[in-house]
Amino acid sequence: MTAWSSANTNRSCSTARTEADVSTRTIYNHFEGKEQLFFAVIEDSATRVADSQTDMIDRHLGEVNDLESYLVALGREWVTIPTQVFADHFATAPSPSANEVSAIVTDGVAAFLDGYRGRGN
């Protein structure tokens, strides 16, 4: 069903059935209709993205020596890897521009560091 989760939400259950190589009856045994199928595909995709992001956080912030460089590395991976690996998922929603992403990462890192330093760390 991965291919069905692309930005074209006008696909039919028949198209999903063909792409998944299952019968129409199989689709309707599991889903009431196209809307429920689409929501299930999005939910599954979002779960895989969230798991990937959790792994990124663990990898970058598990053992921190230089917080700022670890956060910058995390931010860079956060905005590039998921959109490449999970292109089908991110095709269902508009993506921010490079300038918007840069501002979000820069502002987020600065705010986090201010709060971190404000606690006496």
Secondary structure, 3 states (H helix, E strand, C coil): CHHHHCCCCCCCHHHHHHHHCCCHHHHHHHCCCHHHHHHHHHHHHHHHHHHHHHHHHHHHHCCCCCHHHHHHHHHHHHHHHHHHHCHHHHCCCCCCCHHHHHHHHHHHHHHHHHHHHHCCC
